[in-house]
Amino acid sequence: LEKKGILRHIRVANEGDVVPTNEIPLPFSLALAGNSHEYTQNGVNLHLFPDKELAVDYRNTKPFSSQFFYLNPMKSAETHYVTEYIRRVELPANKNSSCYQKTVEEIYAHAGDCTN
């Protein structure tokens, strides 16, 4: 449906949030069925950073290892809080506001080919 333009999905993910990831190692992978290395999320991802412009890309699912703070696991949990999403959406508004003004179709066009 997405390839035909019928379904559109915008995902918002924080840098450091381990929930929307793949390539999940043991022991975390024990909670999942199947091989997490094969997992990818559909839709366009607005990947929010704490201090720079967001990244817009199609199917840019991040590996667990790039998102998890091994020295401070609570920091990984904090990046999943709604308050942290709100903070990153709002700041820095001057860098991200142009993306927020676009329609879903314009964001898909900016992200590139969604037919793969």
N, C-alpha and C positions, 0 to 999 in steps of 0.2 A: 504493500500500500504506500509505503514511503517513496519507493522508486517511481511510482506512478503519480506522485504529487497529491495523493488523497489524504495521507496521514502526515502530519508535521509534529515534531516533538522538540522542544527546547529544554535542555537540561542545564541546571546551574550547579556547579561543583566548586568547592573551595580547594585551593592548593593545601595539601596536608590532610584532607578528609579521606579516611581510609574506606569509607562505606562504598563509594562508587568506583571500585577498583577491580583489577583482575590480577592474575599471577599471584594468588594468595598462598603464602607458605604455611607449613605446619607450625604450630598446632591450629592456627586459625582456619585452615582449609577443612578441618574435620567437621565444621558446622555446615559445609556445603555439599551438595550433590554434584557430581561431574567434575570435569577438569576446568578449573578457573582460568587456565592459560588460554582456553579457547573462547572465553567470554568477551564480548564487546557490547557496548551499549549503543542502541540506535539513537538517532537524532543528532542535533547540533548541540554541542556543549559550550556554554559560557563558563570558562574556567577562571574563577576569581582568585586574585592574588592579594596578599595583605597590603602591598605598597606599590603596585604598578598596574599598568593597563591590563584588562582582562584579555584572555586568548579565546578566539572564536574558531572552532574547527569541527569537522564532522567525524564522529566516531573516534575521539581522542581519549579513549579510556586509559587511565594511568595505571601502571603496575603498583601493587601494594607497597613494594620496597621504596618507591619514590615518594610515597605519601606518608609513611609511618615514621614518627619520631622515636627511634629506638631508645634514645637517652631520656626522653620525656614522654612516655605513652599518654599521659593526661593531656598533653598539648594536642595530640592527635584527636582525642575525644572532643576537645574544646572547639576544634575547627568544624565540627558537625553541628554545633549549637545554632539555633535560629538567630540568636543575637549576633553571632559572628558572620552569618550570611548577610544579615541586614547591614552590618558595618561595612563589609566589603562591597556590597552593591552601592552603597552611598558614597564610599570613599575610594579613590579620589574621583569625585563626580566630574571634574573637568576632563579626565581621561576616558571615562566610560560612558558619558552621557550620549555621545554620538551613536553608540550601539543601541542604547535604550530607546532611541527615537525611531529605529528601523522597524519595519513590519517583519513578521515571521518569514515571509518569502524573501525579503531583502537580506535577512540574516542567513537564510539557506544559500542564497546566491553568493554572499561573502565567504561562507564556509567552504564552498567548492562542491565537487562532485559527490552526490549522495547516492549514486547508482551502484556503487561497489558493495 
